[in-house]
């Protein structure tokens, strides 16, 4: 297997804190776990700290260093650094000083250490106590060994609403499970168990003023949408696409479609028309809900016109401003579509009935159409309950939209747990987003590592007050440990729940908890209710290798609309040592001590770019037709110490080409034909590509060079 740690040619050099701060004098000896380190005030003054304040800080730091263990010292020092608004360069310097081996041994350096009083307030600790589990490992083991008991308890805890109670939690086989047999439900009913007057959504109006919508108001709006769809001859089992930014209307449309028995088709608004058309065709969409434009600052980016170019079916168009655009014949303006009737009884469905079609790229270039059903939301809400510790009235912000898995995830994670969704529909790249997090009093902030890296470079969030943030969560790509430490520094060193899974899982298979010590970029447990092994190149269990999931678990896909599910996930897979079925996933991971993990990237030909899963074939298809290039191969590599994947294009060119011009041309092709969010890190011009005897490109060989 190609190993990301061998990618020296594209590694990002690690900043040396000593060089960053200039001349810093200190002496270090270690004695029984206590640091005898001392620092001077010079670096603090050099970084703009008032000399008197610097002297006070240094006295506190030296006292902590000399009298506490490393973990105790960091806990005390980090809180004081946050309160004093000290530049992150000093945070990082002291973290390196206290934990000198942390890059080589990440488990030597917890950045967050939960207190006993805090642990006792968490959902997980209460559930563990209820089931007589003293350690997280014990609880995970129980959750998979007694999985029917586990899922029954979480269904009760979450208050999942049934129209007809189930007969059994599980029937069938691990490959073809039947969950909640005999039951009738509509998962949207479980999204409205909070008091009607409680806030459900927080958002900004066009004047950037915060507005709130209650659960009762959101319920009534989704009822109006459900009635409006039925009046347009759209009904149960019809696929209806949503292609728009995350707005109150988008959330209400998602709820309304599923409530009336329809199937949401998730379309990312950033996709080019050809990609939108492909997904509409695969899902057999009968209608599309969209906006006229996407607002990005002062810019209006056409969205409805992309639907027209994609030859979309009946399209219902929400106006992003007061102006009304002319529509294609047969399409409908939102105000003419939306009916006044706000009373609706949700359709009773079999638990396995499709409610959402999402897309995840495979290695063939055609996106896999993955159906979610009425049980998937239970998996989502369970993850959020245990791992992100979501509690009623928490405020969740995760910059995303319904075209990607984390959009529907956010809806179910928040609403089933009776929490609040904070919607920011613009790009979260500057201080304006930070002020939104501050003013909305966000308690759980979701990120992708690329975003954090950009914040760190621009320092745009450092004047924002994020003291309400209790937990971060990071997903979509490998994170960089230094960047994650920086993110923690913005909110008084609250934990980051690393969250890795996929659309076909309905959430995560490996993540973290708030009751364990939190180490930057480290996963501390398999997700509760789901287990996995790491397999070496011979298909044998190892401490490093390809992730293989162990079904069954609620949330795991059981079918694909346009591919052979069993062939993709189960064909040629070995069994566990005790004979259990294994399911292919595709990530490569390493197991650390204590059953902690780090993700190394993908072992197949798919990649995560900016939090979006995409295949090499799709990128290569978008690059066809560049003058002077006969063939391309796209790969993604991770920098040293992990971090967001970087897109590398290998280009076969018989004659010399100007590299800068080639990069520009390729970037434009990707922008126009695929997705403007995908950025090329480098282009390597070669005379030929390494291939197998059957003429397949050996991308693993490219990743290892």
LINKAJO-V850500 format. One record per pair of residues at least 12 apart in sequence whose C-alpha atoms are under 8 Angstrom apart, sorted by the first residue. I is the first residue (numbers start at 1). GAP is how many residues later the second one is. D is the distance in Angstrom with one decimal. If there is no record, write none. Layout:
((I	GAP	D) (I	GAP	D))
//
This chain:
((1	536	6.8) (1	544	8.0) (1	602	7.3) (1	699	7.4) (2	601	7.5) (2	698	5.7) (2	699	7.2) (2	701	6.5) (2	702	5.4) (3	597	7.6) (3	700	8.0) (3	701	6.8) (4	596	6.2) (4	597	7.1) (4	633	6.4) (4	634	6.0) (4	635	7.8) (4	636	7.8) (4	699	7.6) (4	700	7.6) (5	595	7.9) (5	633	7.9) (5	634	7.9) (5	635	6.1) (5	636	7.8) (6	698	6.6) (7	630	7.1) (7	631	7.5) (7	632	7.2) (7	633	7.3) (7	696	7.2) (7	697	6.4) (7	698	6.8) (8	632	7.4) (9	696	7.7) (10	627	7.8) (10	629	6.3) (11	627	7.6) (11	628	4.4) (11	629	5.0) (12	627	5.5) (12	628	6.1) (13	627	7.8) (17	72	6.9) (17	75	6.9) (17	76	5.2) (17	79	8.0) (18	75	7.1) (20	69	7.3) (21	22	6.2) (21	25	7.8) (21	26	7.7) (21	68	7.2) (21	69	7.7) (22	21	7.3) (23	20	7.4) (24	15	7.7) (24	16	7.5) (24	18	7.1) (24	19	6.2) (25	14	6.5) (25	15	6.6) (26	12	5.5) (26	13	5.1) (26	14	7.2) (27	12	7.8) (33	36	5.5) (33	37	6.7) (34	31	7.2) (34	32	6.7) (34	33	6.7) (34	34	5.8) (34	35	4.4) (34	36	6.2) (35	30	5.3) (35	31	5.6) (35	32	7.6) (35	33	7.3) (35	34	6.7) (35	35	6.5) (35	63	7.4) (36	29	6.1) (36	30	4.8) (37	25	7.1) (37	28	5.9) (37	29	6.5) (38	23	7.9) (38	24	5.3) (38	27	7.0) (38	28	7.6) (39	19	6.7) (39	22	7.8) (39	23	6.6) (40	18	6.4) (41	13	5.7) (41	14	5.9) (41	17	6.0) (43	47	7.9) (44	46	7.5) (47	40	7.2) (49	37	7.4) (57	23	7.8) (60	17	7.6) (61	12	7.9) (61	16	6.1) (64	12	7.1) (64	13	7.2) (65	33	8.0) (70	28	5.8) (70	29	7.1) (71	38	7.5) (71	39	7.0) (71	42	8.0) (73	25	7.8) (74	21	7.2) (74	24	7.0) (74	37	7.5) (75	36	7.6) (75	37	7.3) (75	38	7.2) (78	13	7.3) (78	414	7.4) (78	415	7.2) (79	413	6.2) (79	414	7.6) (82	407	6.8) (82	408	7.7) (82	409	7.9) (82	410	5.6) (83	409	7.9) (88	398	6.8) (88	401	7.3) (91	398	7.8) (92	390	8.0) (92	393	7.9) (103	538	7.4) (106	413	6.6) (106	414	7.5) (106	416	7.6) (107	412	6.5) (107	486	7.9) (109	410	6.3) (110	407	5.7) (110	408	5.3) (110	409	4.6) (110	410	7.6) (111	374	7.4) (111	382	6.8) (111	384	7.8) (111	406	7.5) (111	407	5.9) (111	408	5.7) (111	409	7.0) (112	381	6.1) (112	382	6.4) (112	383	5.8) (112	405	5.7) (112	406	5.0) (112	407	7.2) (113	403	7.2) (113	404	4.8) (113	405	6.6) (114	400	7.2) (114	401	6.0) (114	402	6.7) (114	403	6.4) (119	395	7.7) (119	396	5.4) (122	267	6.4) (122	392	8.0) (122	393	7.6) (123	262	6.6) (123	263	6.0) (123	266	6.0) (123	267	8.0) (123	268	7.8) (124	261	7.7) (124	262	5.1) (124	263	7.6) (124	265	7.3) (124	391	7.8) (125	390	7.4) (136	389	7.7) (137	388	7.4) (139	389	7.8) (140	385	7.8) (140	386	7.3) (140	387	7.5) (140	388	5.3) (140	389	7.0) (143	385	5.9) (143	386	4.9) (143	387	7.7) (144	384	7.3) (144	385	5.0) (144	386	6.0) (144	387	6.8) (147	382	6.2) (147	406	7.9) (148	21	5.9) (148	22	6.7) (150	379	7.1) (151	18	7.5) (151	378	7.6) (152	17	6.8) (154	228	6.8) (155	223	7.3) (158	223	7.7) (158	224	7.8) (158	258	6.8) (158	259	6.6) (159	31	6.9) (159	34	7.5) (159	257	8.0) (160	27	7.7) (160	29	8.0) (160	30	5.2) (160	218	7.8) (160	256	7.9) (161	24	6.8) (161	25	7.8) (161	26	7.4) (161	28	6.1) (161	29	5.3) (162	21	7.1) (162	22	6.1) (162	23	4.7) (162	24	7.4) (163	20	7.5) (163	21	5.3) (163	22	5.1) (163	23	7.8) (163	185	6.6) (164	18	7.6) (164	19	5.1) (164	20	4.7) (164	21	6.8) (165	17	7.2) (165	18	5.0) (165	19	6.8) (166	14	5.0) (166	15	5.4) (166	16	5.0) (166	17	4.0) (166	18	7.5) (167	13	6.8) (167	14	5.6) (167	15	5.4) (167	16	6.9) (168	12	5.6) (168	13	5.5) (168	14	7.5) (169	12	6.6) (173	379	7.7) (174	377	5.3) (174	378	4.5) (174	407	7.1) (175	376	7.1) (175	377	7.1) (175	383	7.2) (175	406	7.8) (176	382	6.4) (177	375	6.9) (177	381	7.8) (178	174	7.5) (179	172	6.9) (179	173	7.4) (179	196	7.6) (179	375	7.4) (180	171	6.6) (181	170	7.7) (182	168	7.8) (183	167	6.5) (183	168	6.7) (184	164	5.5) (184	165	5.2) (184	166	5.2) (184	167	6.5) (185	162	7.9) (185	163	5.1) (185	164	5.3) (185	165	6.6) (185	166	6.6) (185	189	7.5) (186	72	7.8) (186	73	6.7) (186	160	6.6) (186	161	6.4) (186	162	5.6) (186	163	5.8) (186	165	7.9) (186	188	6.5) (187	72	8.0) (187	187	5.3) (187	188	7.3) (187	190	6.9) (188	67	6.3) (188	70	6.9) (188	71	5.9) (188	158	7.9) (189	70	7.8) (189	157	7.3) (190	225	7.9) (190	226	5.6) (191	221	6.8) (191	224	4.7) (191	225	4.5) (191	226	7.9) (191	227	7.5) (192	23	6.6) (192	27	7.2) (192	223	6.9) (192	224	7.2) (192	226	7.7) (193	223	7.4) (193	225	7.0) (194	21	6.9) (194	224	5.2) (195	20	7.0) (195	21	7.8) (196	18	6.4) (196	19	4.8) (196	20	4.1) (196	21	7.6) (197	17	5.4) (197	18	6.2) (197	19	6.1) (198	16	5.3) (198	17	5.9) (198	18	7.9) (198	195	7.9) (199	13	6.4) (199	14	5.8) (199	15	4.1) (199	16	5.9) (199	194	7.6) (199	221	6.3) (200	12	7.5) (200	13	5.8) (200	14	4.9) (200	15	4.9) (200	18	7.2) (200	215	7.3) (200	218	7.9) (200	219	6.8) (200	220	4.7) (200	221	6.2) (201	12	5.2) (201	13	6.8) (201	14	8.0) (201	47	7.4) (201	219	5.5) (201	220	4.8) (201	221	5.8) (201	222	7.1) (202	218	7.2) (202	219	6.3) (202	220	4.7) (202	221	6.1) (202	238	7.0) (203	44	7.9) (203	45	7.7) (203	219	5.9) (203	220	4.9) (203	221	6.4) (204	219	7.6) (204	220	7.1) (210	229	8.0) (210	230	7.4) (218	34	6.5) (219	33	7.8) (220	122	4.9) (220	123	6.8) (221	31	6.3) (221	121	6.6) (222	30	4.8) (222	31	6.3) (222	33	5.9) (222	34	4.4) (222	37	8.0) (222	120	7.8) (223	33	6.0) (223	36	7.9) (223	118	7.5) (223	119	5.0) (223	120	5.8) (223	121	5.3) (224	32	7.7) (224	114	6.5) (224	115	5.7) (224	116	6.2) (224	117	5.5) (224	118	4.6) (224	119	7.2) (224	120	7.8) (225	27	7.5) (225	28	6.4) (225	31	5.4) (225	32	7.4) (225	113	6.3) (225	114	7.2) (226	30	4.7) (226	31	6.0) (226	33	6.8) (226	34	5.5) (226	118	7.4) (227	33	8.0) (227	112	6.9) (227	114	6.9) (227	115	7.8) (227	117	7.1) (228	109	6.4) (228	110	5.6) (228	111	5.4) (229	28	7.7) (230	30	7.9) (234	52	7.7) (235	25	6.8) (235	26	6.8) (235	27	6.1) (236	24	6.2) (236	25	4.2) (236	26	4.6) (236	27	7.8) (237	24	6.0) (237	25	4.8) (237	26	6.0) (237	117	7.7) (238	23	7.9) (238	24	5.1) (238	25	5.9) (238	47	7.3) (238	48	6.5) (239	23	6.1) (239	24	4.6) (239	25	5.9) (239	26	6.2) (239	44	6.7) (239	45	6.6) (239	46	4.7) (239	47	5.8) (239	48	7.3) (240	17	7.4) (240	22	7.0) (240	23	6.1) (240	24	5.2) (240	25	5.6) (240	45	5.4) (240	46	5.7) (240	47	4.9) (240	48	5.7) (240	49	7.5) (241	23	5.6) (241	24	4.1) (241	25	6.0) (241	26	6.6) (241	39	7.4) (241	44	6.3) (241	45	7.9) (241	46	6.2) (241	47	4.5) (241	48	6.1) (242	12	7.6) (242	22	6.8) (242	23	6.2) (242	24	5.7) (242	25	6.0) (242	46	5.8) (242	47	4.9) (242	48	6.1) (242	160	7.2) (242	161	7.5) (243	23	6.9) (243	24	4.9) (243	25	5.9) (243	26	5.2) (243	45	7.1) (243	46	6.3) (243	47	5.1) (243	48	7.7) (243	159	7.6) (243	160	6.8) (244	23	7.9) (244	24	7.2) (244	25	5.3) (244	45	7.6) (244	46	5.1) (244	47	5.9) (244	50	7.6) (244	59	7.8) (244	157	7.5) (244	158	7.7) (245	24	6.6) (245	49	7.1) (245	155	8.0) (245	156	5.6) (245	157	7.6) (245	180	5.9) (246	154	6.8) (246	155	4.7) (246	156	6.6) (246	161	7.7) (246	177	6.6) (246	178	7.3) (246	179	5.5) (247	176	6.5) (247	177	7.8) (247	178	6.3) (248	175	7.7) (250	152	7.7) (251	160	7.3) (253	36	7.9) (258	97	5.7) (258	98	7.9) (259	86	8.0) (259	87	4.8) (259	88	6.2) (260	86	5.6) (260	87	5.4) (261	85	7.5) (261	86	5.6) (261	87	7.9) (261	88	7.3) (261	94	7.3) (262	93	6.4) (263	91	6.3) (263	92	4.4) (263	93	5.0) (263	94	6.9) (264	91	6.1) (264	92	4.4) (264	93	6.1) (265	15	7.7) (265	18	6.9) (265	20	7.2) (265	91	5.9) (265	92	4.8) (265	93	6.4) (266	90	7.2) (266	91	6.1) (266	92	5.3) (266	93	7.5) (266	136	5.8) (266	137	4.4) (266	138	7.0) (267	12	7.4) (267	91	7.8) (267	135	7.1) (267	136	4.2) (267	137	7.6) (268	133	7.1) (268	134	6.9) (268	135	3.8) (268	136	6.5) (269	34	7.2) (269	134	7.0) (270	405	6.1) (270	406	7.1) (270	407	7.8) (271	403	6.0) (271	404	5.3) (272	34	7.2) (272	400	6.5) (272	401	5.5) (272	402	5.4) (272	403	6.4) (273	33	5.2) (273	34	6.7) (273	36	6.0) (273	37	4.9) (273	400	7.8) (274	36	6.1) (274	399	7.2) (275	398	7.8) (275	399	6.8) (276	31	7.5) (276	34	6.3) (277	30	7.9) (277	33	4.7) (277	34	6.9) (277	35	6.9) (279	80	7.8) (279	88	7.8) (280	32	7.3) (282	87	7.3) (282	279	7.5) (282	280	7.1) (283	74	7.2) (283	86	7.4) (283	278	7.6) (285	28	7.3) (286	27	6.0) (286	28	6.8) (287	25	7.5) (287	26	5.2) (287	27	4.6) (287	28	5.7) (287	29	7.7) (288	24	7.1) (288	25	6.7) (288	26	6.2) (288	27	4.6) (288	28	6.1) (289	26	5.9) (289	27	4.9) (289	28	6.2) (289	29	7.8) (290	13	7.4) (290	14	6.6) (290	25	7.1) (290	26	6.2) (290	27	5.1) (290	28	6.2) (291	12	6.2) (291	13	6.0) (291	26	5.0) (291	27	4.5) (291	28	5.9) (291	29	6.5) (292	12	4.7) (292	13	7.6) (292	25	6.1) (292	26	6.2) (292	27	5.5) (292	28	6.3) (292	33	7.5) (293	26	7.5) (293	27	6.2) (294	26	7.3) (295	25	7.4) (295	131	6.9) (296	130	5.7) (296	131	6.8) (297	129	7.2) (304	13	7.2) (308	20	7.6) (314	16	6.6) (314	17	5.5) (314	18	7.9) (315	15	8.0) (315	16	5.0) (315	17	6.4) (316	15	6.0) (316	16	4.8) (316	17	5.8) (316	18	6.0) (316	21	7.3) (317	14	7.6) (317	15	6.2) (317	16	5.0) (317	17	5.4) (318	15	6.4) (318	16	4.9) (318	17	7.9) (319	14	7.8) (319	15	7.3) (349	25	7.8) (350	24	7.7) (351	22	6.6) (351	23	5.0) (351	24	5.9) (352	21	5.3) (352	22	6.2) (352	23	7.0) (353	20	5.3) (353	21	6.3) (354	17	5.9) (354	18	5.7) (354	19	4.3) (354	20	6.8) (355	16	7.2) (355	17	5.9) (355	18	5.0) (355	19	6.3) (356	15	5.7) (356	16	5.0) (356	17	6.7) (357	12	6.3) (357	13	5.6) (357	14	4.4) (357	15	6.2) (358	12	5.2) (358	13	6.3) (358	14	7.6) (358	45	7.4) (358	46	7.3) (358	47	7.1) (358	145	7.1) (359	45	7.9) (359	144	7.6) (360	143	6.7) (360	144	8.0) (360	253	6.5) (360	254	7.3) (361	245	7.0) (361	252	6.4) (361	253	5.2) (361	254	5.4) (362	243	7.8) (362	244	6.5) (362	252	7.6) (362	253	5.9) (363	241	7.6) (363	242	5.5) (363	243	6.2) (363	252	5.5) (363	253	6.8) (363	254	6.4) (364	251	7.6) (364	253	6.2) (365	250	6.1) (365	251	7.3) (365	252	4.5) (365	253	4.7) (365	256	7.8) (366	252	7.4) (368	192	6.8) (368	193	7.5) (368	194	6.5) (368	195	6.9) (369	191	5.7) (369	192	5.4) (369	193	6.2) (370	133	7.2) (370	134	6.4) (370	187	7.1) (370	189	7.1) (370	190	5.2) (370	191	6.7) (371	186	7.2) (371	188	7.2) (371	189	6.7) (371	190	7.5) (372	134	7.5) (372	183	7.8) (372	185	7.2) (375	179	6.7) (375	180	6.7) (376	130	5.9) (376	178	6.6) (376	179	4.6) (376	180	8.0) (377	32	7.6) (377	35	5.6) (377	36	7.7) (377	129	7.7) (377	178	7.8) (378	34	8.0) (378	176	7.5) (378	177	7.7) (379	127	6.5) (379	128	6.9) (379	175	5.9) (379	176	5.4) (380	29	6.0) (380	32	6.4) (380	33	5.7) (380	126	6.3) (380	127	5.7) (380	175	7.8) (381	31	5.9) (381	32	4.4) (381	33	7.5) (381	35	6.2) (381	36	6.6) (382	31	7.9) (383	30	7.9) (383	124	7.2) (383	125	7.5) (383	144	7.2) (383	145	7.5) (384	29	5.6) (385	28	7.8) (385	32	7.0) (386	127	7.3) (386	142	7.9) (387	110	7.1) (387	124	7.3) (387	125	6.2) (387	126	4.8) (387	127	6.8) (387	140	8.0) (388	56	7.7) (388	83	6.9) (388	84	8.0) (388	85	7.3) (388	109	6.6) (388	125	6.9) (388	126	7.1) (389	124	7.9) (389	125	7.1) (390	23	7.9) (390	24	7.5) (390	27	6.6) (390	29	7.3) (390	54	8.0) (391	26	6.2) (391	27	7.2) (391	28	6.5) (392	25	6.0) (392	26	4.7) (392	27	4.7) (393	25	6.3) (393	26	4.3) (393	27	5.8) (394	25	4.9) (394	26	5.9) (394	48	7.5) (394	49	5.9) (394	50	7.3) (395	24	6.1) (395	25	4.6) (395	26	5.9) (395	27	6.3) (395	45	7.8) (395	46	6.9) (395	47	4.8) (395	48	5.1) (395	49	6.3) (396	14	7.7) (396	18	6.8) (396	23	7.4) (396	24	6.0) (396	25	5.0) (396	26	5.7) (396	46	6.0) (396	47	6.2) (396	48	4.8) (396	49	6.1) (396	50	7.8) (397	24	6.2) (397	25	4.9) (397	26	6.5) (397	27	7.8) (397	40	7.6) (397	45	6.5) (397	47	6.3) (397	48	5.0) (397	49	6.2) (398	12	7.2) (398	24	7.8) (398	25	7.9) (398	47	5.8) (398	48	4.4) (398	49	6.4) (399	24	7.7) (399	25	6.7) (399	26	7.6) (399	28	7.9) (399	29	6.8) (399	47	7.1) (399	48	7.1) (404	208	7.7) (405	97	7.7) (405	98	5.7) (405	101	7.9) (409	97	7.9) (409	98	7.4) (422	18	7.0) (422	20	7.2) (424	12	7.6) (429	22	7.1) (429	25	7.4) (429	26	7.0) (430	25	7.4) (430	30	5.6) (430	31	7.2) (431	29	5.1) (431	30	5.4) (431	33	7.5) (434	26	7.9) (434	27	5.6) (434	30	5.9) (435	29	6.0) (435	30	7.8) (437	29	7.0) (438	26	6.5) (438	27	5.5) (438	28	5.5) (438	29	8.0) (438	30	7.5) (441	25	7.8) (441	27	5.6) (441	28	7.4) (442	24	7.8) (442	26	6.1) (442	27	5.7) (443	25	5.4) (443	26	4.0) (443	27	5.1) (443	28	6.6) (444	25	5.8) (444	26	6.1) (444	27	5.1) (444	28	5.6) (444	29	7.4) (445	24	7.0) (445	26	6.7) (445	27	4.9) (445	28	6.3) (446	26	5.7) (446	27	4.6) (446	28	5.8) (446	29	7.8) (447	25	7.5) (447	26	6.2) (447	27	5.0) (447	28	6.7) (448	26	5.5) (448	27	5.5) (448	28	5.9) (448	29	6.9) (448	31	8.0) (448	162	7.0) (448	163	5.9) (449	25	6.8) (449	26	7.4) (449	27	7.8) (449	28	6.7) (449	29	7.1) (449	30	5.2) (449	31	7.1) (449	34	7.7) (449	35	7.9) (449	161	7.8) (449	162	7.9) (449	194	6.9) (449	195	6.0) (450	160	5.9) (450	161	7.8) (450	194	5.8) (451	159	8.0) (452	31	6.5) (452	32	7.5) (452	35	6.7) (453	30	6.0) (456	27	7.1) (456	30	7.1) (461	29	7.6) (462	28	6.7) (465	26	7.9) (466	24	6.7) (466	25	5.3) (467	24	5.5) (467	25	6.9) (468	23	7.9) (469	22	6.2) (469	25	7.4) (470	21	7.9) (470	24	5.8) (470	25	7.6) (471	23	5.6) (471	24	5.3) (471	25	6.0) (471	26	7.3) (471	43	7.9) (472	16	8.0) (472	22	7.2) (472	23	6.2) (472	24	4.5) (472	25	6.0) (473	23	5.1) (473	24	4.4) (473	25	5.7) (473	26	6.7) (474	22	6.8) (474	23	6.3) (474	24	5.0) (474	25	5.8) (475	23	6.3) (475	24	5.1) (475	25	5.9) (475	136	7.0) (476	24	7.1) (476	132	6.4) (476	133	7.9) (476	134	7.2) (476	135	3.8) (476	136	6.4) (476	137	7.7) (477	124	7.9) (477	131	5.6) (477	132	7.1) (477	133	7.2) (477	134	5.6) (477	166	7.5) (477	167	5.5) (477	168	6.7) (478	43	7.9) (478	121	6.6) (478	122	7.2) (478	123	6.8) (478	160	7.5) (478	164	6.0) (478	165	4.9) (478	166	5.2) (478	167	6.9) (479	42	5.8) (479	163	6.0) (479	164	4.1) (479	165	5.8) (480	41	6.5) (480	161	6.2) (480	162	5.2) (480	163	3.8) (480	164	7.0) (481	39	4.9) (481	40	5.1) (481	160	6.9) (481	161	7.5) (481	162	7.4) (482	38	7.4) (484	12	7.6) (484	36	5.7) (484	37	6.8) (485	35	6.0) (495	19	6.6) (495	23	5.8) (496	16	7.9) (496	22	7.0) (496	24	7.5) (497	14	6.4) (497	15	5.0) (497	16	6.4) (497	17	7.5) (497	26	7.8) (498	13	5.1) (498	14	5.8) (498	23	6.7) (498	24	6.9) (498	25	5.9) (499	12	4.6) (499	13	7.1) (499	24	7.8) (504	51	7.6) (504	52	5.9) (504	53	5.1) (505	50	5.3) (505	51	4.4) (505	52	6.2) (506	49	4.7) (506	50	6.3) (506	51	7.7) (507	48	7.3) (508	19	6.3) (509	17	5.7) (509	18	4.9) (509	21	6.3) (509	22	7.1) (509	23	7.6) (509	40	7.9) (510	13	6.5) (510	14	7.8) (510	15	5.9) (510	16	4.1) (510	17	5.0) (511	12	5.0) (511	13	6.2) (511	14	5.7) (511	15	6.0) (511	16	6.0) (512	12	4.7) (512	13	5.7) (512	14	7.9) (512	15	8.0) (513	12	7.6) (521	77	7.1) (522	74	6.9) (522	75	6.0) (522	76	5.4) (523	73	5.6) (523	74	4.9) (523	75	6.1) (524	71	7.0) (524	72	4.4) (524	73	6.3) (525	70	6.8) (525	71	6.1) (525	72	7.6) (529	24	6.3) (529	25	8.0) (530	19	7.6) (530	20	6.9) (530	21	7.1) (530	22	7.6) (530	23	5.8) (531	18	6.1) (531	19	5.4) (531	20	7.6) (532	15	6.6) (532	16	5.4) (532	17	4.2) (532	18	5.2) (533	14	5.9) (533	15	5.3) (533	16	6.5) (533	17	7.5) (534	12	5.2) (534	13	4.8) (534	14	6.1) (534	54	7.9) (534	55	7.2) (534	56	7.8) (535	12	6.6) (535	13	7.0) (539	34	7.9) (539	35	6.5) (541	35	8.0) (543	47	5.8) (543	48	5.0) (543	49	7.7) (544	44	7.4) (544	45	5.8) (544	46	4.2) (544	47	6.2) (545	43	5.3) (545	44	5.8) (545	45	6.6) (546	39	7.7) (546	40	6.2) (546	41	5.7) (546	42	4.5) (546	43	6.5) (546	57	6.9) (547	37	7.0) (547	38	5.8) (547	39	6.1) (547	40	5.5) (547	41	5.9) (547	42	6.7) (548	34	5.8) (548	35	5.3) (548	36	5.0) (548	37	5.7) (548	38	7.7) (549	33	5.7) (549	34	4.9) (549	35	6.5) (549	36	6.7) (550	30	7.2) (550	31	6.2) (550	32	5.0) (550	33	6.2) (551	30	6.8) (551	31	6.9) (551	32	7.0) (568	16	7.6) (569	14	5.4) (569	15	4.8) (569	16	7.1) (570	12	7.0) (570	13	5.2) (570	14	6.2) (586	16	5.8) (586	17	5.6) (586	18	6.0) (587	12	7.2) (587	13	7.4) (587	14	5.8) (587	15	4.5) (587	16	5.8) (587	17	7.9) (588	12	5.3) (588	13	5.5) (588	14	5.7) (588	15	5.9) (589	12	7.3) (600	38	7.8) (600	42	7.1) (601	36	7.8) (601	37	7.2) (603	97	7.9) (605	30	7.5) (605	94	7.3) (607	28	7.6) (607	29	6.1) (607	38	7.6) (608	28	7.9) (608	37	6.6) (609	35	7.4) (609	36	6.1) (609	37	7.3) (609	38	7.4) (609	69	6.2) (610	34	7.3) (610	35	7.9) (610	67	6.9) (610	68	6.9) (616	17	7.1) (616	18	5.1) (616	19	6.4) (617	17	7.7) (618	56	7.9) (619	15	6.7) (619	51	7.2) (619	55	7.4) (620	12	6.0) (620	13	6.3) (620	14	6.3) (622	47	6.3) (622	48	5.9) (622	51	5.7) (622	52	6.3) (623	43	6.2) (623	46	5.9) (623	47	6.8) (626	39	7.3) (626	40	7.5) (628	25	5.9) (628	26	7.3) (628	27	7.1) (628	29	7.4) (629	22	6.3) (629	23	5.7) (629	24	4.8) (629	25	7.6) (630	21	7.6) (630	22	5.7) (630	23	6.1) (630	24	7.8) (631	20	6.0) (631	21	5.2) (631	22	7.7) (632	17	6.7) (632	18	5.5) (632	19	4.6) (632	20	6.2) (633	16	5.8) (633	17	5.0) (633	18	6.7) (633	56	7.8) (633	64	7.5) (633	66	7.5) (634	13	7.1) (634	14	5.9) (634	15	4.7) (634	16	6.3) (634	65	8.0) (635	12	6.0) (635	13	5.4) (635	14	6.5) (635	64	6.8) (635	67	7.6) (635	68	6.8) (636	12	5.9) (636	67	7.5) (637	66	6.7) (646	34	7.3) (646	35	5.6) (647	31	8.0) (647	32	6.8) (647	33	5.1) (647	34	5.2) (647	35	6.9) (648	32	6.3) (648	33	5.8) (648	34	5.0) (648	35	5.8) (648	36	7.4) (649	31	7.4) (649	33	6.5) (649	34	4.7) (649	35	6.2) (650	33	5.8) (650	34	4.8) (650	35	5.9) (650	36	6.8) (650	39	7.9) (651	32	7.0) (651	33	6.1) (651	34	4.9) (651	35	6.0) (652	33	6.0) (652	34	5.0) (652	35	5.2) (652	36	5.6) (652	37	7.1) (653	32	6.6) (653	33	6.4) (653	34	5.9) (654	33	6.2) (659	24	7.3) (659	26	7.9) (662	21	8.0) (663	17	7.4) (663	19	7.6) (663	20	6.5) (667	12	7.0) (667	13	6.6) (690	12	7.8))
//
